[in-house]
Amino acid sequence: MFHAVRREHFVPERAWCIPDTVGGVPFAMDREADPERWLEAVYSDSAIITQVDDGDGDPTGGTGRPSSSLSAPAVAVEFLELLAPEPGERVLEIGTGTGWTAGALAHRTGAGTVTSIEVDSVVAAQAAANLTAAGFVPEVDVRLVVGDGAAGDAEHAPYDRVHVACGVTAVPHAWIEQTRPGGVIVLPWMPEHGDGRQVRLVVQADGQTAHGRFGGLASYMMLRGQRTRMPDLEPDDSDRWVGRSRTRTDPRALVWDGSGQDLMVTAVMPDVIIGKRLDMRDGTFRLELATVDGTSQAVVESRWGGASARVLQLGDRSLWDEAEAARARWLDAGRPDVACYGITVDAGGQRLWLDEP
């Protein structure tokens, strides 16, 4: 697909290149100033940031929050291989971005079979121009829709395949409803805690339920309606920190003792963001936990060689206690790794499971 849909048509004159290689150093791309380096970057295994701060920042500056990009080729290929579209199949894409994968999908499945949704009207307009430059006819070869990808596109459903090109914490049920039984949905699942993962969901015969297992690592920009941020947690001596204790459990174990543990913690605490900080000067490690709405928080601090860690908690929930309980469940289950877990999505939401749905 990508041999026929040349990547250079989907890269702006100026952008920010992030090599997807060990030791790769990001750099600004400028076609006019250095056309050879620009072209080399286009055809390297690099992600290319095309927008930051939802269009309010300069993508060539290396600062700001990336909000649209062109995925590294190896990453894009992995997801398309999981999707495995066949000629003639109808495909829904969530997150048009530059339009590159929409064009590749249309080349594979045929004219008029791909519907791609982009929430940002400016990004969508540029994608249409990119597809035109690559030889596609927008609305004939690829149907482009400006809107909220979480809602899908019921007008042209059902689809055989759904390709999600943005990170998702909670899988919208609309995507299940708009996919035929036996159809496939491939997405980067990005939980509040731990690593993002590839997920391949298969819609069941009822048309309302989908099961899938977790695969390799995935890191994508989030679906805009599902962006969250860790609140500022600054421990102090005020009375708001009503829960004060110490623990003999090293908090490092909660984040570095196996990726399968991440999924167990997420299964038990799906609405909790967990962050970590390590001060290399004195070895202080700080684990921060907060519900998405910020009403419950916890801070756990320890030092290398320390006998215990300080725990401060506030709110209705004791988040550190919940996290310790989740770790205990993982240990009791025999430390299952990522391959043992899966996810089910239905009208009631989503749930993680171990071994079988």
N, C-alpha and C positions, 0 to 999 in steps of 0.2 A: 504493500500500500504506500509506504513512505518513499519508495523509489519513484513512484508516479506523481506524488504530491510533494514538490520540492519545498524544503523548509524555508528557503530564503524569501519566499513570497509572504511569509507570515511573521517576519522579524522587522521591527521598526528600524529606522536609520540610526537611532540612538537608544541604547538600553543598557541593562546591567547583567553581565554574564557571571553565572556561578557554576564553575566546573564541577561535575559530579564524579570527581576523582580524589583519591587520598592526597592531601597536601595541595589541592587546587586552590588558587588564590582568585577571588572575584575581581572583576575589572570592568570599567566602563567601555562600552562598544560605541564607536562612532564611525559610520560608514564613509563619511566625507573625509574625515581626518586620517583614517587608516583602513582603507577598503580591504586590504589583504587580511588583516587581523579580524575584521568584522566577519568576513566570509569564513575564516577558519573557526571562529566562535560559533557561527550558525551551524556548521556541520560537525561540531565536536559533541561529546556527550555532556552537554551542559544545560542547566535550566537558565532561561533568559527572562528576567523580570521586566515586564513591559508597563506596569503601573504600580504606584505606591500610594498609600493613604487615599484610596478610592479616587485617584486623579488629582489630588491636591498637592502632591509632592513631585519631585524630579526623580524618575527611576534610574538616572545615571549617576546619582550621588552616593549610592550605597547606604542611604539612610531612609528612615520612614518604614511604614508597615507595608510589605508587599501585598497587593490586592488583585493582581492579574499577572499571568506569566505564560510562557511556553515551556512545557515540561521537557526535561532531558529525554532524548530519544529512547534510552534503555528503559526508563520508567514508563513512558507511553506505550512501548511495545509490550511490556509485561502485562499491563492492564488490558490491552487489546487482545492479547493471547488468551487471557482469562475469559474475555467476552466471547471470543471465537465467533464473530458474525459470519453468516453465509450469504451468498448472493441472493438478492430478492427479499431478505428479511428487513423488517421495519425496526428502526433504531431510534431511541430517544436519548439525547445527550443533555446532561445537566452541567452547564458551565461551558459556553462556547469559547471564551478566551480569545485567542488569536484566530481561531477557526481551523487550525492545522489538523486536529484529530477529526473534526467534522468532515473536512475534505477527504481525509484518508478513509473514513467510514463510508462516505458516499461513493468513493472509487471502488470499494469492496462490495457494497450491497446494491449499488445502482442508483440512478437518478430518481429523486423524489422519495427515497426510502428513509432519509435521515431528517429528524427534527431536532434542532439544537436550541437550547434556551439559555439566555444570558441576562442577568439582572441589571447590568450596567449598559445604558443605551449608547454611551460613547464607545465602549469596548465592542458592543454588538455592531455598530456602524463600521468600525475599523475591520472587524472580522469579515463583514460583507465585502469590503474593498479588497481585503487580502484574498478571499476566495475568488473574486473576479479576476485579480491579477494572476491567480494560479490556473485560470481557465474554466472555473465553475460559473454557473449562472445561479445566483441566489434566488430562492423561491422556486426554482425549477430543479436544480441538482440537489440543493440543500435548503430545507425550510428553516428560516431563522426567526426566533420568537424572542421578544424582549419581555421579561417577566420574572417572577419568583420561581426558581427551579424547584423549590420544595413542593409546589403545587403540581408539578409535572405539566402535561399538556393533554387533557382529557379529550379535546376535540378530535385528535387524530389517533387516539388509542383504538385497539390494543397494540402494544409493541412486542416484538420478539426479544429484543435486547435493550437494556438501559445502561448507558455508559456515563458514570458519574465522575466528573473531572474537578471536584472540589471536596474538601474534607467534610465529613458528616459525623456528628456525635449521636444523634437520634435519627434513625432512618425513617423518612416520611412514609406513611402508609399509602399515600397517593401513588407512589411508584409501584407498589405491589398491585394495587387495583388496576393500574393502567398497563400491566404486563400480562400476557396470556399465560395460562397454566403451562408449566414446563419452560417458560421463558427465564432468562438469566439477567440478573442485575449485578454489576460489578462496581465497587466503590471503595474509596479510601476511608476506612472507619477511624475516626480520630477522637478517642475518649478524653475525658477530663484529666485522667491520670495515665501515665505510661505511654508506650509507643503507639503510633498509628499503624494500622494493619490493613492489608488487602483483604477484601471480603467478596466472595462470589455467592450470591443468593440465588436459589432456584424457587420459583413460585409453584406452590402446590396446586392440586386439582381443584380446591375450593376457590382459587383466585383471590384469596384474602390473606393467605399465610405464605411466608417464605422462610426457608432454612438455609444456612450456609456456615462454612468453617472459615477460620482465620488463616491467612497466608503470610506472605513476607511483609517486611516493613514498608510503610507508606507515609509520606509527609506532604500534605497539600495545603493550600490556602483554604480556609473554612468557608462553607456555605454562609453567606452573609447573615442570614437570620439565626445562625447558631454560633456566632462569635461570643466568647466569654473571656474575661480577664480575671486574674487573681487580684483580689482587693489588697490594698496596702495593709500589711500586718506588722505593727510595731509594738512588740511587747514592752510593757512598762509596769510600774508598781501600783497602778490604779486599781480600784475595786471592780472594774469591769471584767477583769480576768478572775472570775469566781472559782474556776477549777485550777488548782495548783498542786502539782505532784512531781514525783520523780519516777523514772522507769529504768529497769535493768535491761530492757530490750534496746539494742543499738538501732536508732532510726535509719541508719544506713542500710540495714538489712531489708527494710521495706521497699527500697528503690533499686538496690543492686544485687538482690539475691535470686534473680531468675525472672525472665519475662513472663512465664506462666503465672507468677504471683501477681503481676500487674493486672492481668485479666480477672483474677479472683477478687482483687481489691475493687476493681471497677464493677464487677457483678454485684458486690455487696454494697458499694457506695457510688452509684452511677452519677450522682449529682454533686460530687465533691472534687474540687480542684486540688491537686497536690503539687507543690513546688519545692525545690531544694536549692540551697546555697552552701557553698564550701569556701571558707576563708583559708587560703593557702598560707597565710602568715602565721596563724596559730592553730590551724587544724580544726577550727570550730565548724561544725556541720549543723545546718538549720533546716528543719523540715517544716513546711507551712501547709496547713490544710484549711480549706474554707468551702462551705456550700456555695453553689453558684449564686444564690441570692445574698450571700455574705452574712446571714443571720447567725451562723455558728462558725467558729474559728478555733484553730489550735496552732500553737507554735511549740516545736520540740527542738531543743538545742543540746548538743553534746560535743565533747572534744576527744581527740585521739587519746586512747589510754584511760579515759574517764570511766569510773565505776557505774555511773548512771547518767541519765539525761534529764534535763529540766523540762517539764511539761506545763504549758499554760493553755487554758481552754475557756471559751465563753460561748453563750447561746444555749439553746435547748438540747443540743446534741453534743456528746463527748466524742469528738471526731477521732482523737488518738486512740481511745478505747475501741471504737469501731474498726480502726485500721489494724490494731493488734489482733482483734478477733478474726478479721479477714485473713491475716497472715497465718493464724493458728489453723484455720480451715484449710488453707493451702498445704501447710505442713502435714496435717492429718490425712489429706488426700494423697500423699506421697509425692509432693512437689510436681504436679503435672505441668508439662510444657505447653507451648502455644498450640501445637497440633492437636491437643486433646479437647480444645474448646470450640464452641460454635455459637451462633446467634440465631434467634428466631424473631421474626417481625410479624405482627398481626394487628388487628384493629385495636387491640388493647395496649399496644406499644411494642417494646422490644425487651428481650431477656437473654442473658447469656446462659449457656449450659456447658456441662462437662461430660465428655464422651458421646452422649446421644441426646437429641432434642427431648 
